[in-house]
Amino acid sequence: MAKTERRGQVMNRVARQVKGTAGRAVAKASQPVRKVQTKVQVTLGDLIAAAFDVAGEAKAAAKLVSSKSMAAATGRQIVVVGG
């Protein structure tokens, strides 16, 4: 703080800070809302049972479970071994 003298009295000078509003308008812009994704846990047995219910026979269910679209949906490649 700087001291200044006025009519024989010593006064303290206080520096004032002026806050601008131009920069704040950009900062307060609304942020995009993110979608909340919920994860569903399904066991491999449940997945095979559902595929069997849809397909009706074992070979069709195996083909459905090991398809590329199923791998993309689950994030894992399922390989069916056997005849």
C-alpha positions as CSV (number, residue, x, y, z in Angstrom):
1,M,0.0,0.0,0.0
2,A,1.2,3.4,-0.8
3,K,0.8,6.3,1.5
4,T,-0.4,9.7,0.4
5,E,-0.8,13.0,2.3
6,R,-3.9,15.1,2.1
7,R,-4.3,18.3,4.1
8,G,-1.8,17.2,6.7
9,Q,-3.4,13.8,7.1
10,V,-1.7,10.6,6.1
11,M,-4.1,8.3,4.2
12,N,-3.5,4.9,2.8
13,R,-4.1,4.4,-0.9
14,V,-5.7,1.1,-1.9
15,A,-5.4,0.0,-5.5
16,R,-8.7,-1.2,-6.9
17,Q,-9.1,-4.0,-9.3
18,V,-11.6,-3.7,-12.0
19,K,-13.0,-6.9,-13.3
20,G,-13.9,-7.0,-16.9
21,T,-17.0,-8.8,-18.2
22,A,-15.9,-9.3,-21.8
23,G,-13.8,-12.4,-21.0
24,R,-16.4,-13.9,-18.7
25,A,-19.2,-14.1,-21.2
26,V,-17.2,-16.6,-23.2
27,A,-16.2,-18.6,-20.1
28,K,-19.9,-18.9,-19.0
29,A,-21.1,-20.3,-22.3
30,S,-23.0,-23.6,-21.7
31,Q,-21.0,-26.7,-22.1
32,P,-22.3,-29.6,-24.1
33,V,-24.2,-32.3,-22.2
34,R,-22.7,-35.7,-22.4
35,K,-24.8,-38.8,-22.7
36,V,-24.6,-41.2,-19.8
37,Q,-24.1,-44.7,-21.0
38,T,-25.1,-47.5,-18.8
39,K,-23.3,-50.8,-19.0
40,V,-25.3,-54.0,-18.9
41,Q,-23.4,-57.1,-17.7
42,V,-24.4,-60.3,-19.6
43,T,-22.8,-63.6,-19.1
44,L,-21.7,-65.7,-22.1
45,G,-24.3,-68.3,-21.2
46,D,-27.1,-65.7,-21.2
47,L,-25.8,-64.5,-24.6
48,I,-25.8,-68.0,-26.1
49,A,-29.2,-68.8,-24.6
50,A,-30.7,-65.6,-26.2
51,A,-29.1,-66.4,-29.5
52,F,-30.5,-69.9,-29.4
53,D,-34.0,-68.6,-28.6
54,V,-33.8,-66.2,-31.6
55,A,-32.2,-68.6,-34.1
56,G,-33.9,-71.8,-33.1
57,E,-31.1,-74.3,-33.7
58,A,-27.5,-74.7,-32.5
59,K,-25.6,-73.9,-35.8
60,A,-27.5,-70.7,-36.4
61,A,-27.0,-69.6,-32.7
62,A,-23.3,-70.3,-33.0
63,K,-23.1,-68.3,-36.3
64,L,-25.0,-65.4,-34.6
65,V,-22.8,-65.4,-31.5
66,S,-19.6,-65.5,-33.5
67,S,-20.6,-62.8,-36.0
68,K,-18.7,-59.6,-36.5
69,S,-21.6,-57.5,-35.4
70,M,-21.8,-59.4,-32.1
71,A,-18.0,-58.8,-31.6
72,A,-18.5,-55.1,-32.3
73,A,-21.4,-54.9,-29.8
74,T,-19.7,-56.8,-27.0
75,G,-16.1,-55.7,-27.6
76,R,-14.9,-59.3,-27.6
77,Q,-14.6,-61.9,-30.3
78,I,-16.4,-65.1,-29.5
79,V,-15.2,-68.3,-31.1
80,V,-17.4,-71.4,-31.1
81,V,-15.4,-74.6,-31.3
82,G,-17.2,-77.9,-32.1
83,G,-19.6,-79.3,-34.6
